[in-house]
Amino acid sequence: MGPDLNEQVCYALYSTSRAITQAYKPLLEPLNLTYPQYVVMMALWGNDVVPISEVAKITRISNATLTPLLRRLEVNGYIERRTIKADERQKSIVLTGAGKTLARKAKKASETALCATGLAEKDVTKLMSLMQQIKSNLDNL
């Protein structure tokens, strides 16, 4: 008999991630965002211009997945893609006014989703630390 699914760390992380993504869905729909688009927008908020390669690195989303995602965000009026002057083959992302305004609206969605987890602030801090440790260890393999 193989390993018990419910005793696997990988499955616990996977199923929890899916549950959180599902919790965000109704919160993001009024903002016209999917969860992956929300992740990209979070990577952009607070930055004036971000190269697409940097967005891919920050979000850990592949270029093949990122391209249509960015196209949709651009159609929605949240971002603009611009050529980088130093290298015409590279593009950067610039937030539009609507994209910047979206940050304030999305903050409420984030707070609501966090509240739905039922975690106390100290537990959130501990969980975030553990997840960073896991990512760091796996990145070093």
Stockholm file with secondary structure:
# STOCKHOLM 1.0

chainA/1-141         MGPDLNEQVCYALYSTSRAITQAYKPLLEPLNLTYPQYVVMMALWGNDVVPISEVAKITRISNATLTPLLRRLEVNGYIERRTIKADERQKSIVLTGAGKTLARKAKKASETALCATGLAEKDVTKLMSLMQQIKSNLDNL
#=GR chainA/1-141 SS CCCCGGGCHHHHHHHHHHHHHHHHHHHHGGGTCCHHHHHHHHHHTTCSEEEHHHHHHHHTCCHHHHHHHHHHHHHTTSEEEEEETTEEEEEEEEECHHHHHHHHHHHHHHHHHHHHHTCCHHHHHHHHHHHHHHHHHHHTC
#=GC SS_cons         CCCCGGGCHHHHHHHHHHHHHHHHHHHHGGGTCCHHHHHHHHHHTTCSEEEHHHHHHHHTCCHHHHHHHHHHHHHTTSEEEEEETTEEEEEEEEECHHHHHHHHHHHHHHHHHHHHHTCCHHHHHHHHHHHHHHHHHHHTC
//
